[in-house]
Structure formats: structure tokens, C-alpha cells
Amino acid sequence: MTLISSRPPVTMPAEAAVRHRHHYYSSTHYHYRYCRRSSATTGKVVGGVTGAVVGHSLLGHGLLGTAAGAVGGVVAGGAIDRSMTARHRCYYR
């Protein structure tokens, strides 16, 4: 039984596709998991702005406190955004 999909075929690098094998009585079906990598842009922007404001008020009212807070916020915001959207990036085909 073959189903025709209206979506165009997706090409992914070999390391991005994971093959799963399922046995159904006398036949074997293969399913591939495709994952996209998130750029986490929204989390980085929000984290950078928030970190700059907090760094400015806590670490000193100069450029050093603002820059240190912004860098820390970008790193933390990107990690939080990727962890929150991780389950939405993979699909099986």
C-alpha cells in the first residue's frame, strides 16, 4: 500500500536522519526521523536585552556591566529557547 504525499521530498544530511525499524507480522517498515536545528533567534534577542538591563543595574552602571549582562543573556536565552522548542523540531516520515 503506497500513499502519495502532496509535500515535496525533503533532503537531509545522513547524520540528521535516524532510521527506525518496525516489524509488522510478515513485513518490515522503516521510518526516518528528520530534525531541524533551531537558530533560537527570539530567545537570544530577548535574553540579550534582558541581560543588558539587569547587567547595567547589578554589575555597574557602565559599559562593562551592560556588555557582560548582554553576553550572558544571549547565551542563556538561546539555550532556553532551544530547550523549549526541542520537541517541535523533529518529525517522522
HELIX and SHEET records of a PDB file:
HELIX    1   1 ALA A   14  ALA A   16  5                                   3    
HELIX    2   2 THR A   41  LEU A   58  1                                  18    
HELIX    3   3 LEU A   63  MET A   84  1                                  22    
HELIX    4   4 ALA A   86  HIS A   88  5                                   3    
SHEET    1   A 3 VAL A  18  TYR A  24  0                                        
SHEET    2   A 3 SER A  27  CYS A  35 -1                                        
SHEET    3   A 3 CYS A  90  TYR A  92 -1                                        
END                                                                             
